[in-house]
């Protein structure tokens, strides 16, 4: 079974683009761009193993989302992308975050 990763970003098309660029990885991608969608995804998909949040969201929104995620799903790791690398840095960041999950999938047993 593929691990499930929730991508959170300001713009839905950016999140879709990231998932498309990383479709070669054995991961199921979900997306959200506001608090209501984050809550829906967390409640609807118990297999989410981690959350990756883009840097385009305002800090107050990112903080609120961290609180929502941590309270609803304390079992899920949360990864925040830096702002310095810009939008071009999102795909490489996501890839670095999920790489251990991909390697774990390849391990026998």
N, C-alpha and C positions, 0 to 999 in steps of 0.2 A: 504494500500500500504506500502510495506517495505521501510524503509530508506535505502539510498545508501551510502556506505562508500568507499572511494578510499584509498587503501593501497599502499604506495610507499616504495620501498626497492631496495637495490643494486642487489639482485639476484631474478629472477622471481620465482624460485622454493621455496624460503623462503616465498614469498608473497602468493603463492598458498597453501603452508603448513599452514600458519596462517588462511587463509579463510577456509580451510578444518577442522581445529581444532575448529573453531568457527561457523561451519555450523548449530549448534543447536540454534543459535540466529536468531531472525526474521529480518535479515539484508541481503541486497544484497551487495555482495563484488565485487569490481573492483580492478584491480591491474595495477601498472605501475612501471617500473624500470629505465626510463630515461625521459628527458625533452619532447621529441617528444610524448611518450606515455601519459605523464601527460596532455599535451595540447590536445591530441586527446580525452582522457577520459573526460576532463572538457568541451570540446566543444560538444561531442557526448551525454553526459548524464546530462541533466539539474537537475535531482533529487539528485545529490550528495549533501549530507548535511554536511559532514566533510571529512577531509583528515588526515590520520595518516602516519607519515613518520618515517621509521626505522632509526637506528643510524649507519648503515653500510656505508651510503653515506658520502663523504667528506663534510666538512663544507661549502666550496665554492659552491658545488653542491646543498646542502640543502638550502643555502641562495638564490641561483638563482631560485630554485624551489618555495621557499616561495614568491619571487617577481612575478613569473609567475602566481601562484595560486591567489595571492591577486589582481593582476591587471585584471585577466580574470574573477574571481569569488569572489568578495569581500563579498559575502553572506555566504561563506563557512569557517568554523573554521578549523584551522590547528593545529595539535598536533604533537610535536616532541618527540620521545622516547629518553631517556637518554642513554648514552653509558655504564655507570657503571653496569647496570643490565645484560649486555651481550645479546647474541641472545636468551637465555632462557627467558629473560624478555619481549620479544616482545608480545607474546600471552596474558599474564596477563595485560600488558599495554593497548593493543587494547581493551581488555574486559572492563577495567576500563573506558576507554574513551567512549565506545559505550553504556555502561550500562544505562545512562540516556535516550538514544534514545529508548532502549528496554522498559524501564518503561513507557515512554511516549506513546508507541504503545499500552500498556496494559490499559491505561486510557480510560474510556468510553467517547464518544462524542468528 
